[in-house]
Amino acid sequence: MSAIEAMYADHLHPNEIMDVCAGYGGLSMGLAAATGASVSYVIENEPNAIEVLKVRHPEAERLEDLKEVDWSRVRSPRWMCAGFPCQPWSDAGHKLGAEDPRHLWPWVLRGIVALRPDFVLLENVRGHVKRGLPEVLADLESAGYGGAWSVVSAASVGAPHLRKRVFVLASRHLPAGFMEVKDSGADLADLLPTPRVSDATGAGVRGVGGLNPREAVTLLPTPRASDVGTEGRRASEGFRPPLSQVVLPLLPTPRATDGSNGGPNQRGSSGDLAMPSVVHVDAEAWGKFAPAIERWRLTTGHPVPDATEPGARGGRRLASRFVEWMMGLPPGYVTDVRVPDEKEMKRRLRTQKHSFPIEMVFRAMTNAAVFRLLGNGVVPPQCTRAVQLLLGTVRRSLPAFVTDGLDDQS
């Protein structure tokens, strides 16, 4: 045992979370709900995600380049969580694994070895189980960590889409080795497809996750980062449709007259329901998906936002606030965040007589940027369930001083 390992062998680090590859912070949000820990560090380099983290975690220290972090200057947390990029392992990608330039696990591991957090929580797509997870678990074991892992779906906490993800809980206080834990899940209703990045473009992407009769559920496509919310080209046979292609035919687009003229069962000139009718006639609007939508509304306590909105060219598109709701986030958590308008600031700089000072100008995020964040994100209650499941499994193998510390958190 090294001197550092001996120093930390019999006590816990401060009950803080370091969120690595944080995105909008969904993983640390779910972890905090399960453990009572607070977010002290966030590491993220995507500009729009950084703006969300600035607003939602103003007290946290922000580090932007994972590959350049000087770990000797960073305080060791009790919890390190990381949802490192899923593209190398995703069934919807090229499946390049460790050869993918977006493969960041070696740099995450470097931080784990340097800081030796008490617990590590990892999240990734289900495809990671077959591609990459054995190597990740071996690396953790070599670093002195043991633990458990499980595949948990968003539907198991009531979400209206499946979105299966693999979660790994590791601790330096556990013996070597990792066990798989089966999640019994929950009774599933007809489900929407899970949000994914490609929902911004509407293009179909080949892979698992579409309709699956073997699970006796009907799935809407999960929100994807690349889905801009328009119908786009139709998905070919064997390809899963994006969320927008399933939702848009179901629901009307909000229109200006809804506020003054809309009423129960009112229809437009082309026979489509006016949006206020959807509020009163959920079953008609959502069809077989109505029970799943209602279940998530009751679970989250948040009303169902309009699922469609007018598009930039007069058509209609999937509403980003609806996808945000599907991901279990508070209303406006991502969609209300404004980002610097660099184009406008450069214009003002050119037209001003004096270069400085120049007032910061902000704008709303583009629809594509919002979908990219949401499609790559984590459903916080899904993470909370995974942590509770895995922690409950390994708890009996933890030393008493660790379990006492965990009890103090609740």
RAZIWO-V438627 format. One record per residue. N is the residue number from 0. RES is the residue in one small letter. PSI is psi in whole degrees, -180 to 180 (NA if undefined). OMEGA is omega in whole degrees, -180 to 180 (none if undefined). NEAR is the number of other C-alpha atoms within 8 Angstrom. Layout:
N/RES/PSI/OMEGA/NEAR  N/RES/PSI/OMEGA/NEAR
//
This chain:
0/m/133/-180/4  1/s/168/180/5  2/a/-39/179/6  3/i/-43/179/6  4/e/-41/180/8  5/a/-38/-179/9  6/m/-39/-175/7  7/y/10/-172/8  8/a/-29/-172/7  9/d/26/174/7  10/h/165/-178/7  11/l/146/173/10  12/h/167/177/10  13/p/147/-175/7  14/n/71/-177/12  15/e/159/-179/12  16/i/133/166/16  17/m/119/-178/14  18/d/110/-177/15  19/v/139/-173/14  20/c/54/-163/13  21/a/-28/-173/15  22/g/-133/177/12  23/y/1/175/12  24/g/19/-178/11  25/g/-35/-178/12  26/l/-47/180/16  27/s/-29/177/14  28/m/-46/178/9  29/g/-38/179/14  30/l/-43/179/14  31/a/-39/179/12  32/a/-32/-178/9  33/a/-25/-170/10  34/t/-15/-176/9  35/g/6/-179/10  36/a/159/178/11  37/s/152/-178/8  38/v/120/-179/13  39/s/-27/179/10  40/y/141/170/11  41/v/136/179/15  42/i/116/-176/14  43/e/142/-180/15  44/n/0/179/9  45/e/124/-171/7  46/p/-44/-178/6  47/n/-39/177/10  48/a/-38/179/13  49/i/-41/180/12  50/e/-38/177/11  51/v/-44/-179/12  52/l/-35/177/12  53/k/-40/-178/8  54/v/-43/-173/8  55/r/-23/178/7  56/h/64/-175/8  57/p/-24/-178/7  58/e/-14/-177/5  59/a/145/175/9  60/e/133/-176/7  61/r/130/174/8  62/l/135/-170/10  63/e/-32/-175/7  64/d/101/-178/9  65/l/-37/-176/12  66/k/-16/-176/5  67/e/8/-178/5  68/v/132/172/7  69/d/95/-172/6  70/w/-21/179/8  71/s/-15/-179/5  72/r/9/-176/5  73/v/136/179/7  74/r/137/-179/5  75/s/127/179/9  76/p/166/173/14  77/r/-35/-176/13  78/w/130/167/13  79/m/126/177/14  80/c/149/-178/13  81/a/122/170/14  82/g/68/-174/12  83/f/156/-169/13  84/p/134/-176/10  85/c/-15/-173/10  86/q/-37/179/10  87/p/-22/-174/15  88/w/-10/-172/14  89/s/142/175/13  90/d/-20/-180/10  91/a/-4/-178/9  92/g/-159/-178/8  93/h/-5/174/8  94/k/45/-179/10  95/l/-13/177/8  96/g/-133/-177/10  97/a/-16/179/8  98/e/-9/-180/7  99/d/133/180/8  100/p/-16/178/5  101/r/5/-180/7  102/h/109/-175/12  103/l/2/-178/8  104/w/-42/-180/8  105/p/-34/-180/7  106/w/-31/173/9  107/v/-46/180/12  108/l/-39/179/10  109/r/-41/178/8  110/g/-40/179/10  111/i/-46/-179/11  112/v/-39/-177/8  113/a/-41/-174/8  114/l/-25/-177/11  115/r/60/175/9  116/p/156/179/14  117/d/-39/-178/12  118/f/147/175/11  119/v/131/176/14  120/l/123/179/12  121/l/148/178/11  122/e/141/177/12  123/n/177/-179/12  124/v/161/-178/11  125/r/-31/179/10  126/g/-18/179/9  127/h/-25/-179/13  128/v/-41/-179/9  129/k/-24/-176/7  130/r/96/173/10  131/g/-32/-176/11  132/l/-44/179/9  133/p/-39/179/9  134/e/-39/179/7  135/v/-45/180/9  136/l/-38/178/9  137/a/-40/178/8  138/d/-43/179/9  139/l/-41/180/12  140/e/-40/177/11  141/s/-29/179/7  142/a/0/177/7  143/g/24/-179/8  144/y/147/172/15  145/g/172/180/15  146/g/-143/-176/15  147/a/162/178/14  148/w/158/-179/13  149/s/154/171/13  150/v/120/-177/12  151/v/137/-180/14  152/s/153/175/12  153/a/-31/-180/15  154/a/-25/-179/14  155/s/-17/176/12  156/v/11/175/11  157/g/-1/-179/11  158/a/150/-177/14  159/p/22/176/18  160/h/160/-171/16  161/l/-61/176/15  162/r/67/177/12  163/k/134/179/10  164/r/150/177/11  165/v/134/178/14  166/f/138/177/14  167/v/128/173/13  168/l/121/-179/14  169/a/150/178/13  170/s/144/176/12  171/r/-7/180/12  172/h/5/-179/11  173/l/153/176/12  174/p/160/-178/9  175/a/152/177/9  176/g/155/-179/8  177/f/131/178/9  178/m/148/174/7  179/e/136/179/7  180/v/127/179/10  181/k/131/176/6  182/d/121/-178/8  183/s/-18/178/4  184/g/-159/-178/9  185/a/167/176/8  186/d/129/-175/5  187/l/134/172/8  188/a/-173/172/10  189/d/128/-171/13  190/l/151/171/15  191/l/158/175/15  192/p/147/-177/17  193/t/143/180/15  194/p/141/176/18  195/r/166/-171/18  196/v/-40/-173/16  197/s/3/176/19  198/d/-15/180/21  199/a/-28/-178/16  200/t/-22/180/13  201/g/2/-179/19  202/a/138/177/15  203/g/145/179/13  204/v/131/-178/11  205/r/143/177/9  206/g/-180/179/9  207/v/167/174/7  208/g/-4/178/12  209/g/-148/-180/12  210/l/132/-175/9  211/n/90/-176/10  212/p/-22/-179/7  213/r/-23/180/5  214/e/4/177/5  215/a/35/175/6  216/v/156/173/12  217/t/120/-173/11  218/l/136/164/15  219/l/153/179/13  220/p/143/177/17  221/t/145/176/16  222/p/134/-178/18  223/r/153/-178/19  224/a/-30/-175/18  225/s/1/180/16  226/d/112/179/21  227/v/-2/175/15  228/g/-7/176/14  229/t/167/-177/15  230/e/-34/178/12  231/g/-163/178/8  232/r/148/-178/7  233/r/143/179/9  234/a/133/179/11  235/s/168/180/6  236/e/133/-178/4  237/g/-6/178/5  238/f/144/178/11  239/r/138/-180/14  240/p/150/174/14  241/p/163/-178/20  242/l/-41/-177/20  243/s/-36/-178/14  244/q/-18/178/13  245/v/-41/-175/11  246/v/-42/-174/11  247/l/-41/178/13  248/p/-17/-176/7  249/l/-38/-167/9  250/l/149/175/13  251/p/163/175/11  252/t/136/176/11  253/p/144/179/11  254/r/166/-173/7  255/a/-32/-176/5  256/t/-8/-179/7  257/d/-38/-176/12  258/g/-38/-175/7  259/s/-31/-172/5  260/n/-16/-174/6  261/g/145/177/12  262/g/172/-179/9  263/p/129/175/9  264/n/10/178/10  265/q/143/-180/9  266/r/153/179/9  267/g/-175/-176/8  268/s/-27/180/5  269/s/9/175/5  270/g/0/-179/6  271/d/152/180/8  272/l/141/169/12  273/a/151/-174/16  274/m/-40/179/14  275/p/-25/178/11  276/s/-31/-178/13  277/v/-34/179/14  278/v/-36/-176/7  279/h/-20/-175/8  280/v/61/-176/10  281/d/-43/-176/10  282/a/-39/-180/8  283/e/-38/-177/7  284/a/-46/-173/10  285/w/-15/-180/10  286/g/-131/-176/9  287/k/-14/180/7  288/f/-7/-175/12  289/a/-45/179/12  290/p/-38/180/9  291/a/-41/179/14  292/i/-44/-179/10  293/e/-40/180/8  294/r/-44/-179/11  295/w/-35/177/12  296/r/-45/-180/11  297/l/-37/-179/8  298/t/-46/-177/7  299/t/-27/-175/7  300/g/9/-179/6  301/h/138/177/9  302/p/155/-180/5  303/v/119/179/8  304/p/165/172/7  305/d/133/-176/10  306/a/-20/178/12  307/t/163/179/15  308/e/160/178/11  309/p/136/178/11  310/g/173/-176/9  311/a/-26/-176/5  312/r/24/175/4  313/g/-10/177/6  314/g/-154/177/7  315/r/157/-178/11  316/r/164/176/14  317/l/135/-177/16  318/a/131/-179/11  319/s/-31/179/11  320/r/-30/177/12  321/f/-41/178/13  322/v/-39/176/14  323/e/-43/177/16  324/w/-42/178/13  325/m/-33/-179/12  326/m/3/175/13  327/g/22/-179/11  328/l/151/175/11  329/p/150/-180/8  330/p/129/177/9  331/g/2/-176/10  332/y/-42/175/11  333/v/-43/-170/9  334/t/-22/179/12  335/d/-10/-177/7  336/v/131/179/12  337/r/148/-175/9  338/v/157/-180/10  339/p/135/178/8  340/d/86/-175/10  341/e/-36/-180/7  342/k/-45/-180/6  343/e/-38/180/8  344/m/-38/177/12  345/k/-38/178/8  346/r/-44/180/8  347/r/-36/180/9  348/l/-38/179/10  349/r/-33/-174/7  350/t/-16/180/6  351/q/147/178/7  352/k/-35/-180/4  353/h/134/-175/6  354/s/-38/-175/8  355/f/151/-4/4  356/p/154/177/5  357/i/132/-177/8  358/e/137/176/5  359/m/138/178/7  360/v/135/-178/9  361/f/157/178/8  362/r/166/175/8  363/a/151/175/9  364/m/148/175/11  365/t/156/179/6  366/n/-41/-180/9  367/a/-40/-180/12  368/a/-41/179/9  369/v/-46/179/12  370/f/-36/179/21  371/r/-43/178/16  372/l/-47/-177/14  373/l/-42/-178/18  374/g/-27/179/16  375/n/1/-170/11  376/g/-175/-178/11  377/v/139/172/11  378/v/110/-174/13  379/p/-46/180/15  380/p/-29/176/10  381/q/-42/177/14  382/c/-43/179/13  383/t/-44/179/12  384/r/-43/-179/11  385/a/-44/180/11  386/v/-46/-180/11  387/q/-41/179/9  388/l/-50/-176/9  389/l/-41/180/14  390/l/-38/177/9  391/g/-31/-180/8  392/t/-43/-174/9  393/v/-8/-172/11  394/r/-41/-176/8  395/r/-17/180/6  396/s/-3/-179/7  397/l/148/176/10  398/p/157/-175/7  399/a/-40/-178/6  400/f/-26/177/8  401/v/-46/-180/11  402/t/-35/175/10  403/d/-41/179/8  404/g/-36/178/9  405/l/-38/178/9  406/d/-35/-180/7  407/d/-20/-177/6  408/q/-27/-172/9  409/s/NA/none/6
//
